[in-house]
Amino acid sequence: MIKATVLYKNEEGKNFDMKYYIETHIPLVKRLLGSACKKAEVEKGLSGQTPGSSPAYTVIGYLYFDSIEDFQNSFGPNANEIVNDVPNFTDIIPVVQISDVII
Amino acid sequence: MIKATVLYKNEEGKNFDMKYYIETHIPLVKRLLGSACKKAEVEKGLSGQTPGSSPAYTVIGYLYFDSIEDFQNSFGPNANEIVNDVPNFTDIIPVVQISDVII
């Protein structure tokens, strides 16, 4: 299985509207990608390794696909609409990577 | 649910032994943490957002716990043994964060 991992860095003075992200952005992404996107997951950074320290990432989102081709074929034609929605919930430029799910 | 997310940055000239990580390190961690650790997941970075680009992270590992207390109580007493095993599979210093699983 393939994951698109979208990392929103924890940067001073930046904003992230979790309500919009969960209630509007993720549903938009799932609607656009259709059945190619098997699952979406979201984690919110609480701390670094030591209690009270800052997490490296404010939010990390994950989208699961059966194959790279499924990702490319579903994401490619919708990339603009998805990317254009990002400023509606954050001014952080996300880091995106494609990963192979090992376990 | 709580996740410990362990990110191994993709740095030039660094090594990562995936076989040791999957076959020895993750089982060691699960054994030490016991029933507090509900699940372990591992992804291997294939590319950045565009095909052929480099992923930000070579490997990202995830450990799931019911609560921060479960993480702290199980990880704390075993932290040294876990951290001391890291040089056996990589010379990358991982970034660790504790996250809340939103969806």
Backbone of each chain as ProteinMPNN parsed JSONL, in Angstrom:
{"seq_chain_A": "MIKATVLYKNEEGKNFDMKYYIETHIPLVKRLLGSACKKAEVEKGLSGQTPGSSPAYTVIGYLYFDSIEDFQNSFGPNANEIVNDVPNFTDIIPVVQISDVII", "coords_chain_A": {"N_chain_A": [[0.836, -1.202, 0.0], [0.359, 2.317, -0.55], [1.269, 5.496, 0.754], [0.379, 8.885, 0.888], [2.02, 11.273, 2.542], [1.524, 14.121, 4.395], [3.036, 16.801, 5.671], [2.793, 19.304, 8.044], [4.686, 21.763, 9.129], [5.631, 22.829, 12.409], [5.641, 25.996, 12.873], [6.615, 29.107, 14.205], [4.176, 31.607, 14.71], [2.555, 30.834, 12.638], [-0.597, 29.707, 11.281], [-3.19, 27.252, 11.764], [-6.163, 25.868, 10.904], [-7.85, 23.582, 12.364], [-10.478, 22.694, 12.476], [-11.61, 23.446, 9.985], [-9.929, 21.973, 8.356], [-10.494, 19.275, 9.02], [-13.274, 19.15, 8.697], [-13.861, 20.213, 6.2], [-11.632, 20.318, 4.307], [-10.424, 17.667, 4.226], [-12.73, 16.053, 3.62], [-13.248, 17.194, 1.059], [-10.936, 16.44, -0.365], [-11.201, 13.64, -0.251], [-13.56, 13.338, -1.687], [-12.804, 14.284, -4.222], [-10.721, 12.522, -4.926], [-11.951, 10.114, -4.888], [-12.694, 6.6, -5.155], [-10.096, 5.727, -5.305], [-8.656, 6.647, -3.156], [-8.118, 5.11, -0.244], [-8.221, 5.543, 2.475], [-8.129, 8.088, 4.998], [-6.041, 9.72, 7.321], [-5.338, 11.633, 10.254], [-3.065, 13.319, 12.318], [-2.429, 15.28, 15.243], [0.133, 17.272, 16.378], [1.398, 17.072, 19.647], [3.577, 17.278, 21.412], [7.203, 17.294, 21.551], [9.734, 14.761, 21.964], [10.23, 14.964, 24.693], [8.135, 15.76, 27.46], [6.26, 18.748, 27.211], [7.949, 19.958, 25.401], [8.187, 21.338, 22.018], [6.292, 20.035, 19.272], [7.64, 18.754, 16.172], [5.992, 18.888, 13.994], [2.906, 20.471, 13.402], [0.585, 19.378, 12.346], [0.02, 16.233, 10.785], [-1.019, 14.706, 7.874], [-2.47, 11.839, 6.255], [-2.902, 9.953, 3.322], [-4.156, 7.048, 1.86], [-3.403, 4.68, -0.7], [-3.846, 2.079, -3.163], [-1.786, 1.779, -4.988], [1.041, 3.47, -6.559], [0.305, 4.368, -9.056], [-2.476, 4.6, -8.781], [-2.514, 6.703, -6.963], [-1.264, 8.77, -8.496], [-2.957, 8.94, -10.756], [-5.386, 9.707, -9.645], [-4.794, 11.913, -8.038], [-3.332, 13.718, -9.642], [-5.092, 15.018, -11.713], [-6.62, 16.498, -9.976], [-5.033, 18.035, -8.456], [-4.648, 20.853, -8.507], [-7.107, 21.904, -7.532], [-7.122, 20.838, -4.961], [-4.717, 21.84, -3.825], [-5.246, 24.557, -4.013], [-7.089, 24.881, -2.015], [-5.709, 24.853, 0.326], [-4.751, 27.375, 1.466], [-7.081, 28.146, 2.729], [-7.114, 27.023, 5.227], [-4.583, 27.085, 6.333], [-1.39, 28.821, 6.631], [0.91, 27.509, 6.382], [3.327, 25.958, 4.369], [2.964, 22.819, 3.164], [5.032, 19.846, 3.516], [5.316, 17.207, 1.31], [5.345, 13.697, 0.957], [5.717, 10.591, -0.788], [5.14, 7.365, 0.247], [6.005, 3.936, 0.892], [4.059, 1.536, 2.442], [5.304, -0.406, 4.873], [4.936, -1.978, 7.21]], "CA_chain_A": [[0.0, 0.0, 0.0], [1.096, 3.573, -0.705], [0.744, 6.595, 1.553], [0.837, 10.258, 0.688], [2.183, 11.835, 3.882], [1.531, 15.573, 4.224], [3.548, 17.278, 6.964], [2.674, 20.75, 8.276], [5.709, 22.078, 10.124], [5.254, 23.691, 13.523], [6.442, 27.218, 12.734], [6.141, 30.223, 15.029], [3.368, 32.642, 14.067], [1.726, 30.289, 11.572], [-1.935, 29.296, 11.714], [-3.76, 26.023, 11.197], [-7.568, 25.76, 11.323], [-8.109, 22.136, 12.374], [-11.901, 22.459, 12.201], [-11.784, 23.497, 8.529], [-9.158, 20.866, 7.759], [-11.204, 18.002, 9.239], [-14.676, 19.174, 8.259], [-14.016, 20.668, 4.814], [-10.546, 19.953, 3.375], [-10.297, 16.208, 4.059], [-13.857, 15.567, 2.804], [-13.048, 17.633, -0.329], [-9.901, 15.581, -0.949], [-11.756, 12.298, -0.426], [-14.559, 13.398, -2.763], [-12.108, 14.452, -5.505], [-9.905, 11.339, -5.25], [-12.877, 8.998, -5.104], [-12.414, 5.286, -4.58], [-8.642, 5.49, -5.299], [-8.173, 6.954, -1.8], [-8.708, 4.07, 0.591], [-8.336, 5.939, 3.881], [-7.43, 9.317, 5.387], [-5.73, 9.787, 8.749], [-4.782, 12.931, 10.657], [-2.57, 13.437, 13.696], [-2.125, 16.645, 15.687], [1.311, 17.236, 17.235], [1.199, 17.529, 21.024], [4.871, 17.636, 21.999], [8.35, 16.539, 21.078], [9.958, 13.534, 22.732], [10.113, 15.265, 26.128], [6.894, 16.477, 27.772], [6.371, 20.201, 27.249], [8.698, 20.475, 24.244], [7.325, 21.579, 20.857], [6.354, 19.008, 18.223], [8.222, 19.213, 14.9], [4.886, 19.129, 13.065], [1.605, 20.825, 13.968], [-0.378, 18.396, 11.837], [0.44, 15.353, 9.686], [-2.155, 14.021, 7.255], [-2.079, 10.655, 5.47], [-3.878, 9.393, 2.383], [-3.725, 5.695, 1.466], [-3.764, 4.225, -2.046], [-3.363, 0.724, -3.453], [-0.568, 1.824, -5.808], [1.485, 4.809, -6.973], [-0.504, 4.737, -10.223], [-3.769, 5.071, -8.261], [-2.282, 8.045, -6.42], [-0.988, 9.736, -9.564], [-4.124, 9.097, -11.632], [-6.486, 10.4, -8.96], [-4.345, 13.198, -7.493], [-2.879, 14.602, -10.728], [-6.119, 15.887, -12.305], [-7.286, 17.286, -8.921], [-4.0, 18.673, -7.634], [-4.87, 22.298, -8.393], [-8.242, 22.199, -6.649], [-6.719, 20.476, -3.597], [-3.688, 22.79, -3.371], [-5.866, 25.88, -3.877], [-7.89, 24.935, -0.784], [-4.814, 24.889, 1.499], [-4.753, 28.676, 2.16], [-8.313, 28.317, 3.508], [-6.968, 26.55, 6.613], [-3.249, 27.302, 6.915], [-0.361, 29.52, 5.863], [2.091, 26.643, 6.359], [3.491, 25.22, 3.109], [3.232, 21.457, 3.625], [5.988, 18.945, 2.873], [4.589, 16.002, 0.902], [6.14, 12.604, 0.415], [5.021, 9.351, -1.127], [5.823, 6.303, 0.977], [5.553, 2.55, 0.803], [3.696, 1.048, 3.769], [6.057, -1.655, 5.082], [4.063, -2.69, 8.147]], "C_chain_A": [[0.874, 1.256, 0.0], [0.425, 4.648, 0.147], [1.25, 7.91, 0.982], [0.836, 10.892, 2.075], [2.394, 13.337, 3.738], [1.85, 16.205, 5.58], [3.49, 18.801, 7.045], [3.577, 21.119, 9.444], [5.171, 23.026, 11.189], [6.142, 24.929, 13.509], [5.789, 28.355, 13.504], [5.323, 31.215, 14.18], [2.492, 32.143, 12.93], [0.403, 29.779, 12.151], [-2.348, 27.988, 11.059], [-5.158, 25.857, 11.78], [-7.971, 24.278, 11.23], [-9.564, 21.833, 12.019], [-12.153, 22.446, 10.685], [-11.111, 22.293, 7.869], [-9.944, 19.556, 7.823], [-12.593, 18.01, 8.592], [-14.842, 19.541, 6.786], [-12.91, 20.151, 3.893], [-10.463, 18.447, 3.14], [-11.502, 15.639, 3.29], [-13.75, 15.98, 1.336], [-12.054, 16.72, -1.031], [-10.48, 14.188, -1.226], [-12.777, 12.26, -1.574], [-13.864, 13.458, -4.125], [-11.355, 13.18, -5.907], [-10.756, 10.091, -5.451], [-12.371, 7.698, -4.505], [-10.922, 4.955, -4.583], [-8.061, 5.713, -3.905], [-8.879, 6.04, -0.805], [-8.997, 4.556, 2.001], [-7.631, 7.273, 4.066], [-7.212, 9.29, 6.89], [-5.114, 11.153, 9.045], [-4.28, 12.829, 12.09], [-2.218, 14.888, 13.977], [-0.954, 16.557, 16.657], [1.035, 17.827, 18.607], [2.508, 18.03, 21.629], [5.983, 16.922, 21.233], [8.535, 15.321, 21.967], [9.799, 13.785, 24.232], [8.858, 16.089, 26.384], [7.142, 17.984, 27.828], [7.185, 20.791, 26.115], [7.751, 20.613, 23.047], [7.432, 20.436, 19.853], [6.969, 19.59, 16.96], [7.116, 19.599, 13.919], [3.593, 19.41, 13.818], [0.576, 19.761, 13.612], [0.337, 17.528, 10.792], [-0.807, 14.637, 9.181], [-1.661, 12.893, 6.369], [-3.222, 10.24, 4.56], [-3.328, 8.068, 1.872], [-4.273, 5.32, 0.091], [-3.228, 2.807, -2.248], [-2.029, 0.74, -4.19], [-0.197, 3.277, -6.115], [0.642, 5.288, -8.151], [-1.87, 5.259, -9.771], [-3.635, 6.468, -7.678], [-2.151, 9.058, -7.549], [-2.232, 10.008, -10.419], [-5.27, 9.847, -10.966], [-6.054, 11.787, -8.488], [-4.031, 14.192, -8.605], [-3.955, 15.552, -11.241], [-6.791, 16.803, -11.28], [-6.312, 18.089, -8.089], [-4.282, 20.168, -7.438], [-5.981, 22.629, -7.411], [-7.875, 21.909, -5.195], [-5.736, 21.515, -3.043], [-4.301, 24.181, -3.152], [-6.715, 26.01, -2.621], [-7.006, 25.112, 0.457], [-4.82, 26.254, 2.206], [-6.028, 28.943, 2.959], [-8.169, 27.814, 4.944], [-5.577, 26.755, 7.192], [-2.37, 28.149, 6.007], [0.965, 28.758, 5.92], [2.151, 25.948, 4.993], [3.835, 23.778, 3.483], [4.357, 20.78, 2.834], [5.229, 17.663, 2.552], [5.581, 14.924, 0.498], [5.257, 11.396, 0.156], [5.83, 8.222, -0.494], [5.193, 4.948, 0.7], [5.248, 2.092, 2.227], [4.347, -0.333, 3.956], [5.321, -2.552, 6.083], [3.044, -1.71, 8.696]], "O_chain_A": [[1.999, 1.239, 0.5], [-0.799, 4.711, 0.254], [2.424, 8.029, 0.632], [-0.213, 11.032, 2.704], [3.314, 13.781, 3.052], [1.045, 16.153, 6.511], [4.069, 19.497, 6.211], [3.27, 20.826, 10.6], [4.362, 23.909, 10.904], [7.246, 24.924, 14.055], [4.573, 28.541, 13.46], [5.73, 31.601, 13.085], [1.764, 32.926, 12.319], [0.3, 29.467, 13.337], [-1.917, 27.661, 9.954], [-5.324, 25.721, 12.993], [-8.374, 23.791, 10.174], [-9.853, 20.844, 11.346], [-12.822, 21.551, 10.167], [-11.656, 21.683, 6.948], [-10.051, 18.827, 6.837], [-13.029, 17.014, 8.016], [-15.864, 19.212, 6.184], [-13.196, 19.608, 2.826], [-10.436, 17.995, 1.995], [-11.313, 14.819, 2.391], [-14.12, 15.206, 0.454], [-12.293, 16.277, -2.154], [-10.274, 13.627, -2.302], [-12.849, 11.289, -2.327], [-14.27, 12.778, -5.067], [-11.346, 12.803, -7.079], [-10.334, 9.134, -6.101], [-11.7, 7.698, -3.473], [-10.512, 3.997, -3.928], [-7.095, 5.057, -3.515], [-10.077, 6.175, -0.557], [-9.907, 4.051, 2.658], [-6.653, 7.564, 3.377], [-8.096, 8.883, 7.645], [-4.454, 11.749, 8.193], [-4.976, 12.319, 12.968], [-1.775, 15.625, 13.096], [-1.035, 15.843, 17.657], [0.51, 18.934, 18.727], [2.542, 19.076, 22.278], [5.73, 16.066, 20.385], [7.6, 14.896, 22.646], [9.295, 12.928, 24.958], [8.546, 17.006, 25.624], [8.12, 18.437, 28.422], [7.126, 21.998, 25.879], [6.646, 20.071, 23.059], [8.523, 19.924, 19.605], [6.838, 20.786, 16.7], [7.278, 20.517, 13.115], [3.229, 18.689, 14.747], [-0.195, 19.307, 14.458], [1.153, 18.024, 10.016], [-1.554, 14.04, 9.956], [-0.572, 12.97, 5.799], [-4.376, 10.183, 4.985], [-2.16, 7.982, 1.495], [-5.426, 5.596, -0.24], [-2.278, 2.391, -1.586], [-1.226, -0.18, -4.036], [-1.008, 4.189, -5.954], [0.303, 6.468, -8.239], [-2.368, 6.245, -10.314], [-4.509, 7.316, -7.859], [-2.839, 10.078, -7.561], [-2.523, 11.154, -10.763], [-6.036, 10.539, -11.635], [-6.844, 12.731, -8.527], [-4.411, 15.361, -8.53], [-3.763, 16.768, -11.213], [-7.455, 17.77, -11.653], [-6.706, 18.75, -7.128], [-4.165, 20.683, -6.326], [-5.834, 23.511, -6.566], [-8.273, 22.649, -4.295], [-5.906, 22.006, -1.927], [-3.921, 24.893, -2.223], [-7.03, 27.124, -2.2], [-7.502, 25.481, 1.521], [-4.887, 26.294, 3.435], [-6.062, 29.862, 3.777], [-9.0, 28.134, 5.794], [-5.387, 26.621, 8.401], [-2.563, 28.198, 4.792], [2.012, 29.291, 5.554], [1.148, 25.414, 4.518], [4.894, 23.534, 4.063], [4.6, 21.087, 1.667], [4.571, 17.096, 3.424], [6.545, 15.197, -0.218], [4.213, 11.205, 0.78], [7.045, 8.134, -0.674], [4.024, 4.836, 0.329], [6.082, 2.242, 3.12], [3.984, -1.298, 3.284], [5.112, -3.738, 5.828], [2.2, -2.088, 9.509]]}, "seq_chain_B": "MIKATVLYKNEEGKNFDMKYYIETHIPLVKRLLGSACKKAEVEKGLSGQTPGSSPAYTVIGYLYFDSIEDFQNSFGPNANEIVNDVPNFTDIIPVVQISDVII", "coords_chain_B": {"N_chain_B": [[-6.617, 8.329, 20.826], [-3.048, 7.935, 20.992], [-0.055, 8.746, 19.262], [3.321, 7.886, 18.866], [5.497, 9.346, 16.805], [8.131, 8.708, 14.723], [10.644, 10.099, 13.017], [12.893, 9.615, 10.433], [15.164, 11.414, 8.909], [15.876, 11.989, 5.454], [18.968, 12.009, 4.641], [21.88, 12.872, 2.899], [24.37, 10.409, 2.369], [23.843, 9.014, 4.672], [22.948, 6.008, 6.46], [20.514, 3.358, 6.545], [19.275, 0.477, 7.841], [16.888, -1.381, 6.811], [16.056, -4.014, 7.08], [17.091, -4.88, 9.58], [15.759, -3.048, 11.174], [13.01, -3.703, 10.872], [12.982, -6.43, 11.5], [14.311, -6.747, 13.904], [14.579, -4.335, 15.547], [11.938, -3.145, 15.783], [10.43, -5.389, 16.788], [11.843, -5.618, 19.252], [11.195, -3.162, 20.489], [8.403, -3.455, 20.714], [8.293, -5.653, 22.404], [9.497, -4.627, 24.728], [7.783, -2.504, 25.389], [5.401, -3.748, 25.733], [1.946, -4.487, 26.456], [1.051, -1.894, 26.426], [1.698, -0.68, 24.049], [-0.146, -0.463, 21.283], [-0.011, -0.844, 18.549], [2.253, -1.005, 15.791], [3.585, 0.827, 13.088], [5.187, 1.22, 9.911], [6.603, 3.279, 7.445], [8.249, 3.616, 4.302], [10.042, 6.064, 2.685], [9.465, 6.98, -0.667], [9.446, 8.957, -2.663], [9.381, 12.553, -3.177], [6.766, 15.003, -3.555], [6.654, 15.211, -6.346], [7.2, 12.849, -8.948], [10.247, 11.029, -8.824], [11.595, 12.92, -7.333], [13.332, 13.513, -4.172], [12.367, 11.903, -1.12], [11.384, 13.563, 1.929], [11.776, 12.161, 4.256], [13.469, 9.165, 5.003], [12.54, 6.961, 6.4], [9.592, 6.533, 8.331], [8.399, 5.789, 11.485], [5.755, 4.51, 13.547], [4.188, 4.373, 16.695], [1.482, 3.249, 18.583], [-0.614, 4.252, 21.291], [-2.922, 4.058, 24.049], [-3.069, 6.294, 25.682], [-1.284, 9.281, 26.744], [-0.116, 8.836, 29.191], [0.145, 6.053, 29.196], [2.058, 5.828, 27.17], [4.239, 7.25, 28.338], [4.667, 5.811, 30.737], [5.373, 3.285, 29.811], [7.377, 3.705, 27.902], [9.301, 5.342, 29.15], [10.842, 3.846, 31.253], [12.166, 2.153, 29.528], [13.509, 3.584, 27.7], [16.304, 4.011, 27.415], [17.302, 1.477, 26.595], [15.966, 1.164, 24.177], [16.802, 3.449, 22.69], [19.526, 2.97, 22.638], [19.681, 0.91, 20.838], [19.374, 2.035, 18.372], [21.756, 2.899, 16.877], [22.425, 0.455, 15.781], [21.045, 0.145, 13.44], [20.945, 2.534, 12.053], [22.576, 5.709, 11.259], [21.253, 8.001, 11.401], [19.865, 10.603, 13.307], [16.882, 10.34, 14.874], [13.844, 12.319, 14.622], [11.45, 12.818, 17.047], [7.996, 12.849, 17.767], [5.089, 13.373, 19.786], [1.784, 12.664, 19.164], [-1.705, 13.441, 18.82], [-4.21, 11.311, 17.739], [-6.422, 12.277, 15.397], [-8.215, 11.666, 13.288]], "CA_chain_B": [[-5.41, 7.516, 20.743], [-1.808, 8.708, 20.944], [0.973, 8.163, 18.405], [4.701, 8.366, 18.87], [5.913, 9.374, 15.401], [9.607, 8.734, 14.739], [10.973, 10.469, 11.637], [14.312, 9.476, 10.062], [15.364, 12.322, 7.779], [16.621, 11.522, 4.295], [20.175, 12.84, 4.566], [22.93, 12.319, 2.02], [25.483, 9.697, 2.988], [23.435, 8.293, 5.881], [22.527, 4.629, 6.227], [19.364, 2.837, 7.283], [19.15, -0.965, 7.589], [15.457, -1.651, 6.983], [15.873, -5.397, 7.519], [17.3, -4.91, 11.033], [14.707, -2.225, 11.794], [11.736, -4.439, 10.86], [13.087, -7.78, 12.073], [14.916, -6.75, 15.245], [14.297, -3.158, 16.378], [10.498, -3.011, 16.076], [10.054, -6.429, 17.766], [12.425, -5.258, 20.554], [10.378, -2.077, 21.047], [7.092, -4.004, 21.087], [8.477, -6.519, 23.571], [9.782, -3.792, 25.902], [6.633, -1.662, 25.744], [4.33, -4.642, 26.161], [0.571, -4.269, 26.002], [0.779, -0.45, 26.289], [1.85, -0.343, 22.627], [-1.263, -1.146, 20.627], [0.234, -1.105, 17.129], [3.42, -0.352, 15.189], [3.505, 0.981, 11.634], [6.424, 1.739, 9.317], [6.57, 3.63, 6.033], [9.538, 3.896, 3.675], [9.868, 7.143, 1.715], [9.798, 6.641, -2.054], [9.714, 10.188, -3.416], [8.653, 13.742, -2.74], [5.452, 15.141, -4.212], [6.792, 14.947, -7.78], [7.91, 11.598, -9.201], [11.683, 11.155, -9.02], [12.22, 13.786, -6.326], [13.712, 12.779, -2.964], [11.456, 12.075, 0.021], [11.957, 14.279, 3.082], [12.142, 11.167, 5.266], [13.795, 7.818, 4.534], [11.639, 6.053, 7.1], [8.82, 7.06, 9.465], [7.805, 4.729, 12.291], [4.657, 4.968, 14.401], [3.754, 3.491, 17.78], [0.179, 3.721, 19.065], [-0.918, 4.036, 22.711], [-4.247, 4.555, 24.425], [-2.966, 7.598, 26.348], [0.083, 9.788, 26.958], [0.388, 8.162, 30.39], [0.585, 4.721, 28.766], [3.33, 6.009, 26.465], [5.304, 7.644, 29.266], [4.938, 4.748, 31.712], [6.008, 2.132, 29.17], [8.587, 4.112, 27.182], [10.278, 5.924, 30.08], [11.794, 2.897, 31.847], [12.852, 1.393, 28.476], [14.032, 4.536, 26.71], [17.732, 3.79, 27.173], [17.528, 0.255, 25.805], [15.463, 1.421, 22.816], [17.676, 4.431, 22.033], [20.841, 2.346, 22.438], [19.628, -0.009, 19.694], [19.274, 2.811, 17.115], [22.985, 2.829, 16.054], [22.541, -0.85, 15.13], [20.438, 0.139, 12.1], [21.065, 3.81, 11.32], [23.332, 6.821, 11.831], [20.37, 9.171, 11.391], [19.266, 10.89, 14.614], [15.47, 10.55, 14.536], [12.997, 13.339, 15.25], [10.314, 12.125, 17.659], [6.942, 13.692, 18.33], [3.902, 12.716, 20.317], [0.637, 13.26, 18.489], [-3.062, 12.984, 19.091], [-4.831, 10.803, 16.513], [-7.701, 12.991, 15.248], [-9.01, 10.694, 12.514]], "C_chain_B": [[-4.182, 8.417, 20.516], [-0.814, 7.973, 20.051], [2.327, 8.731, 18.781], [5.185, 8.228, 17.435], [7.416, 9.618, 15.357], [10.083, 8.911, 13.301], [12.482, 10.414, 11.408], [14.537, 10.257, 8.776], [16.216, 11.683, 6.686], [17.837, 12.422, 4.087], [21.238, 12.119, 3.759], [24.007, 11.596, 2.839], [25.126, 8.937, 4.256], [22.908, 6.91, 5.499], [21.297, 4.28, 7.06], [19.167, 1.391, 6.876], [17.701, -1.379, 7.875], [15.211, -3.062, 7.51], [16.035, -5.494, 9.052], [16.165, -4.175, 11.737], [13.412, -3.022, 11.951], [11.842, -5.753, 11.644], [13.613, -7.793, 13.501], [14.474, -5.554, 16.097], [12.82, -3.053, 16.766], [10.033, -4.131, 17.024], [10.61, -6.163, 19.166], [11.561, -4.198, 21.25], [9.037, -2.627, 21.532], [7.21, -4.886, 22.334], [8.675, -5.681, 24.834], [8.544, -3.006, 26.342], [5.425, -2.5, 26.167], [2.969, -4.206, 25.654], [0.212, -2.787, 25.886], [0.842, -0.017, 24.828], [0.857, -1.158, 21.814], [-0.931, -1.577, 19.207], [1.519, -0.407, 16.723], [3.231, -0.3, 13.678], [4.818, 1.57, 11.128], [6.166, 2.094, 7.854], [7.969, 3.971, 5.556], [9.319, 4.948, 2.591], [10.33, 6.738, 0.325], [10.19, 7.881, -2.852], [9.066, 11.353, -2.696], [7.34, 13.812, -3.504], [5.539, 14.819, -5.701], [7.614, 13.674, -7.987], [9.403, 11.849, -9.437], [12.374, 12.081, -8.045], [12.498, 12.963, -5.064], [12.683, 12.975, -1.855], [12.155, 12.829, 1.146], [12.464, 13.294, 4.127], [12.362, 9.798, 4.627], [12.8, 6.82, 5.103], [10.868, 6.867, 8.149], [8.187, 5.866, 10.167], [6.765, 5.31, 13.232], [4.37, 3.916, 15.466], [2.483, 4.091, 18.367], [-0.033, 3.323, 20.523], [-2.319, 4.586, 23.003], [-4.179, 5.966, 25.023], [-1.5, 8.011, 26.47], [0.7, 9.09, 28.167], [0.896, 6.76, 30.031], [1.913, 4.798, 28.029], [4.451, 6.274, 27.46], [5.686, 6.501, 30.206], [5.636, 3.532, 31.09], [7.333, 2.512, 28.518], [9.681, 4.57, 28.147], [11.304, 4.927, 30.613], [12.607, 2.13, 30.808], [13.554, 2.281, 27.459], [15.489, 4.256, 26.383], [17.977, 2.584, 26.281], [17.076, 0.459, 24.359], [16.422, 2.348, 22.062], [19.042, 3.815, 21.736], [20.861, 1.368, 21.268], [19.662, 0.741, 18.356], [20.558, 2.748, 16.28], [23.184, 1.478, 15.376], [21.898, -0.873, 13.741], [20.561, 1.459, 11.355], [21.986, 4.786, 12.042], [22.537, 8.127, 11.724], [19.827, 9.37, 12.81], [17.781, 11.185, 14.369], [14.863, 11.745, 15.272], [11.776, 12.609, 15.779], [9.259, 13.161, 18.056], [5.794, 12.833, 18.808], [2.696, 13.444, 19.737], [-0.663, 12.639, 18.971], [-3.659, 12.511, 17.766], [-6.227, 11.42, 16.409], [-8.674, 12.133, 14.433], [-8.041, 9.639, 11.988]], "O_chain_B": [[-4.275, 9.497, 19.934], [-0.732, 6.745, 20.072], [2.458, 9.936, 18.991], [5.274, 7.118, 16.909], [7.909, 10.612, 15.889], [9.949, 8.011, 12.472], [13.25, 11.081, 12.1], [14.15, 9.819, 7.692], [17.153, 10.935, 6.966], [17.746, 13.464, 3.438], [21.462, 10.919, 3.919], [24.485, 12.102, 3.854], [25.983, 8.29, 4.857], [22.482, 6.68, 4.367], [21.074, 4.837, 8.135], [18.919, 1.101, 5.705], [17.335, -1.682, 9.011], [14.283, -3.29, 8.286], [15.214, -6.114, 9.729], [15.669, -4.625, 12.77], [12.795, -3.022, 13.017], [10.916, -6.138, 12.357], [13.382, -8.756, 14.233], [14.043, -5.732, 17.236], [12.494, -2.89, 17.942], [9.308, -3.849, 17.978], [9.94, -6.443, 20.16], [11.239, -4.318, 22.432], [8.59, -2.302, 22.632], [6.34, -4.868, 23.204], [8.098, -5.978, 25.88], [8.292, -2.862, 27.538], [4.539, -2.017, 26.872], [2.845, -3.634, 24.572], [-0.822, -2.451, 25.308], [0.13, 0.899, 24.414], [0.993, -2.373, 21.672], [-1.489, -2.553, 18.705], [1.843, 0.659, 17.246], [2.773, -1.265, 13.066], [5.48, 2.329, 11.836], [5.582, 1.304, 7.112], [8.773, 4.538, 6.296], [8.51, 4.751, 1.684], [11.434, 6.223, 0.149], [11.149, 7.855, -3.623], [8.31, 11.178, -1.741], [6.861, 12.809, -4.033], [4.618, 14.227, -6.264], [8.603, 13.446, -7.29], [9.775, 12.771, -10.162], [13.599, 12.051, -7.924], [11.973, 11.861, -4.903], [12.178, 14.081, -1.665], [13.373, 12.743, 1.295], [13.459, 13.554, 4.804], [11.555, 9.333, 3.822], [12.287, 5.954, 4.395], [11.421, 7.772, 8.774], [7.527, 5.037, 9.539], [6.875, 6.458, 13.663], [4.314, 2.722, 15.175], [2.415, 5.294, 18.619], [0.314, 2.217, 20.939], [-2.822, 5.459, 22.297], [-5.123, 6.744, 24.886], [-0.595, 7.19, 26.316], [1.893, 8.786, 28.173], [1.949, 6.335, 30.506], [2.789, 3.955, 28.221], [5.486, 5.609, 27.434], [6.867, 6.249, 30.445], [6.397, 2.836, 31.762], [8.298, 1.749, 28.569], [10.85, 4.223, 27.977], [12.507, 5.132, 30.446], [13.623, 1.522, 31.146], [14.123, 1.795, 26.482], [15.876, 4.26, 25.215], [18.757, 2.65, 25.331], [17.725, -0.017, 23.428], [16.805, 2.061, 20.928], [19.645, 4.105, 20.702], [21.931, 1.03, 20.76], [19.949, 0.142, 17.32], [20.467, 2.558, 15.067], [24.024, 1.359, 14.484], [22.157, -1.781, 12.951], [20.311, 1.511, 10.151], [22.163, 4.714, 13.258], [23.078, 9.214, 11.929], [19.379, 8.413, 13.443], [17.454, 12.18, 13.722], [15.291, 12.125, 16.362], [11.133, 11.861, 15.043], [9.584, 14.212, 18.608], [5.557, 11.731, 18.313], [2.595, 14.669, 19.807], [-0.716, 11.505, 19.449], [-3.615, 13.24, 16.775], [-7.105, 11.13, 17.222], [-9.812, 11.907, 14.844], [-8.457, 8.705, 11.304]]}, "name": "protein", "num_of_chains": 2, "seq": "MIKATVLYKNEEGKNFDMKYYIETHIPLVKRLLGSACKKAEVEKGLSGQTPGSSPAYTVIGYLYFDSIEDFQNSFGPNANEIVNDVPNFTDIIPVVQISDVIIMIKATVLYKNEEGKNFDMKYYIETHIPLVKRLLGSACKKAEVEKGLSGQTPGSSPAYTVIGYLYFDSIEDFQNSFGPNANEIVNDVPNFTDIIPVVQISDVII"}
